[in-house]
Amino acid sequence: MENSIRNLLAGKRGLVVGIANEHSIAYGCARVLRELGAELAVTYLNEKAEKYVRPLAEGLDASLILPMNVEAPGQMQAVFDTLRDTWGTLDFVIHSIAYCPMDDLHGRVVDCSETGFAQAMRVSCYSFIELAHHAEPLMTEGGALVTMSYHGAEKVVENYNIMGPVKAALESVTRYMAYELGSKGIRVHAVSPGPLKTRAASGIAHFDQLIDAAIARAPEHRLVDIRDVGMATAFLVSDASRAITGEVIYVDGGFHIMA
């Protein structure tokens, strides 16, 4: 990388939420963000996850490594209290978490339980709103909020099921928050990667068929990887994208343009 690119994010500080292992989209983003000069705070879900996440975060020289389960009362507030006390300000947040109970994920939308739908929305969508709420006071000089979506939010993707409507809500939230926070210089985006071999994706039924279809139909005839997503995310949190907000940015080798 040329020095001008290598220092793209020098001086910026950000929170990365969603690293589970070295294959996570959030980890791909964090690696690129760190390579480009950003200082990072990283969260992990719980004590069981910490043993996998902490070594990765330490390898990224993360300044803060903190527990955060978005369903646990007070944990998100505690993270932002620490960010405020340690850094004072914040430049970006990467939100890369989603969850749906397996029975509801594998069933038809019309059969989804109320509790399953509520939990999927709570973890996968509302948590982004909540992060924005806490981040806003710390983004005194503007900033960027980035979440992860999928093409199933716009089109019916077989076996994606209830997560399609959930991601559609997430993309709508992205647009509304971009409108509400724009006057403060806070930009909000959703990145929509093509199919990736992550632990979260493995819960989708017949995922291998989805992978094969993506390779066959995408103009580039290849899968994207977590580094591709990281590079797009780095652009979105950099000053180079200061005139762009409220967008869904596809990183899928062009798959979404195909009929």
N, C-alpha and C positions, 0 to 999 in steps of 0.2 A: 504494500500500500504506500502511495506517496505520502509525504509528511503532512500535506494539507488535508488529506482525507483521514489520516491516522489521528489527527488532533481535532476532528470534527466536533466531538463532544467534550473537549477539554473544559474543565471548570463546571460541568453540569453534574448534578446529583439526582439520583432517582431510585425509586422503589420498584422492585421486581417481585410480583406475586404469582406463584404457580409452578415453581421448580419442584419436580418430584424425583427426577433422575437425569442422567446425561442425555436422554432422548427427548426431554420435554421441550416444547416450543419456547417456554419461558427461559430455559437454559440457553437455547440457541440465541435468543435475543440478548440475554445477559452477557454472553461471551463477546458478541459483536460490540455491544455498548461499551464494555470494558476496554476492548481493543482500541476503540475510538476515543478513549480518554475519560469516559464517565466514571464517577464514583458511585458505588452501588450499596443499597440496603436490600437484603434478601429475606423473605419469610419462608417458613416451613409449616406444614399443616399441624403436626403433632409430634410427640416424642418418638413414635415409631418412624416417622418420616425424617426426623432430624439426622439420623445416622447416615442417610443417603444424601441429604441436601447440604449439610454442614461442610463436608469435604469439598463439594463443588463450589460452594460460596467462598470458602477459604482460598480455593484455587483462583478465584476471581478477585481476591483481595477485598472482599466485601467489608465495608466499614461496620456494618450492623447485620447481625444474623438473628432474626427474631421469630418467635412462634406466632402464628395467626391462623386460626380457624374462623372463617367468616360467620359460622353458625354459633360460635361461642361468645356469649355476651361480654363486652368489655375488651376483647383481645385486639380488635382493630383500633379502638381508641388508644390502647396502650402502645401500639406500634407508632401511631402518629404523635403521641406524647413524647416518645423517645426521639423521633425524627425532629420534632420541634426543639427539644432540649439539646440535641447533639448538633444538628445542622442549622436550625433556625428557619431555613427556607428549603424549597423542593422544586426541582425543574421538570420531573416527569414521573409518571406511574405506568407500569406495564401490568395489565390485568389479564392473566391467562389461566383461569380456572373455570371448570364446568363440572357439573355432576347431575346425574339422574339415577334413581333407583333402577336396578337392572330389569325388574319385571315391567316397569313402565317404559323403559328405553326399548325393550324388545317387543312390546305390544303395540297395537294400533293406537293412533291418536284418540280415536273415539272410545277406547277402553282405558285410557290413562286415569289413574286414581287422582283424586283431589290432593291427597297428601304428596304423592309423587310429583305432580305438576307444581305444587307450591314449593317443594324443596328444590326442584330443578330451576325454577325461577329465582328462588332466594340465593342459591349459590352461583348460578351462571349469569344472572342478569342484575338482580338488585345489588349484589356486592360491588358491581362497578359503579352504580349510583352512590353507594355508601363511601367507596374510596374517593370519588370525586368530591363528595361533601367534606370529607376530612382533609383532602389535599388542597382545596381552594384557598383556605387562609394562609397556607405556606407558600403558595405560588404568587408571591408578591410582585415578581417581575414577569409574570406570565408563565406558561409551561405547556405541557402536553400530556394527555391521557390517552392511552392506547389499549384497546381490548382485542380479543381474538374471536372471529366469527367463522362461518363456513357457508358455502354455496347453498346448502340446504335451507338457509334462511329465506332465499329468494325463489328457489325452484324445489319441487318435490324430488328428494333423493331417497331412493328405496332403502329401507332399513334405518334411515336417520330418525324417522318417527317424531316423537314429541320434541326432540331437540331442535327440529326445524322451526316450529313456532317460538320456542324459547330464544333461539338465535335471532329470529326476526324481531322480537321485542328488544333484544340487545342492540341491534342495528338502529332501531327507532330511538332508543334511549341515547345512542351516540349522537344522532342528529339534534335532538332536543337539548342535550347538554352543550353541544357546540354552540347553539344559538344563545343559550343562557349565559355561558361563560366567555363568549367571544369578546365582550367589551373589556374584559380583564386580561386579554391576551392569552387566554387558556384555550388551546386547541384540543379537539376530541376526535379520535379516529377509531375505526374498526379495521383490522387487517384480516383478510379472508384467505387463509392458505388452502392449497389443494390438499388431498389426502396425505397424511404423514403417519409413519409407523411409530406412534407414541403409545404409551400405556393406556391413556384415556381412549384413544381411537380403537384399541383392541376390544373394547366393550361393545362396539357396534357389530351387529350380526352380519356375516358374509363380507367382512371388511376387505378381504383379499380380492374379492370381485370388484369392489369399488376402486381399489388400487389399479387393477388391470385395466378397467374402463378408463381411468384417468390417463394412464400412459398411452392407451390406444387413441383416445380422442383429442387430447391436448395438442395444439399446434407444435409444441416443442417435443412432444412424445417422450416426456420424462417426468419423474416425480420431482417436486421441489423438496428441499431439505430445511432443517431448522435454521441453518445459516442464511439461506435465502430469505426466510422470514425475518431473521435478525437484521439483515441489511436494510430491508424495507422499513422496519421499525425504527432503526437508527436515523434514517432520513426523516421520518415523521416527527421524531423528538428533537431534531436539530433545527437550528435557525434557518436552514435552507428551505424548510417547508412552512415558513412563518405566514404565508398567504394562503395556506390550505387548511381547511377544517371541515368536520362533519362528513368525511368521506368513508366509504368502504373500499379499501385498497385490496384488490385481488393479487395474490402471489401464488399462482397456480399453473404457470406455463401456458396461460391462455385458455384453459379448459372452459371457463365460464362464458366465453364468447361463442362457443359452438352450439348449434341448434340441437 
